[in-house]
């Protein structure tokens, strides 16, 4: 049996497409968010490792679940998060929901419909934002806007990485019904460039992602903590821009991710806009 640490990808929070516990947040909130990130990164690395079997992955994720719930101390990132949550009085449901998504990744490698994909996002993405809101003591009435934004972020990542996910781990998050409707086939994802059918499918999914982002457009202004509100405003702007890029660029053949300078420019504009609207 391989330990979870041995499956680590080496990826860290600075490698993500969107800010994680940035300096915009109050110092006392950054540590609990980073504890959640390290837990999520460890679980993600287990689920995505191409060399481990499904049974091996599920055993490691089960050890993480047992550690979060306090029946084991087998996993260090899970134990660290458990202690943080206990100290802050935070609900462990978000961590447990996240593990559900990674457990699915071990046995499910295709999604048939948009609703299936959103249900996956309910466990893979929405709990992350809900946890951050709970850390800040924000009202749970913000959850619908949070859920829309988090689902959009997840789907953007799926669309950017659709070719890589198919080639490296055989996983397809592009809904097969959407691809079939455009006359495409899952093997289109293995090409060096998108077929017209795959391109049209990605455009369709991008439009639906923009609909999610329209539902989260006022999220930042509803957050009491203004530093968190600014970070959410920046993430919203980055997500809107990335969605438009993924609709016009070919993720199989072109770079979709922002460069550091592009991200900084968009972040500055979003921060200024946020403060103007709050004022």
Secondary structure, DSSP 8 states (H G I E B T S, - for coil): ---GGGG-----GGGSSS-SS-TTS-HHHHHHHHHHHHHHHHHHHHHH-TTS-HHHHHHHHHHHHHHHTTS----HHHHHHHHHHHHHT--THHHHHHHHHHHHHHH--B--SHHHHHHHHHHHTHHHHHHHHHHTT--GGGHHHHHHHHHHHHHHHHHHTHHHHHHHH--B-S-HHHHHHTT--GGGGGSSS--HHHHHHHHHHHHHHHHHHHHTTTHHHH-SSHHHHHHHHHHHHHHHHHHHHHHHS-TTTS--S--HHHHHHHHHHHHHHHHHHH-
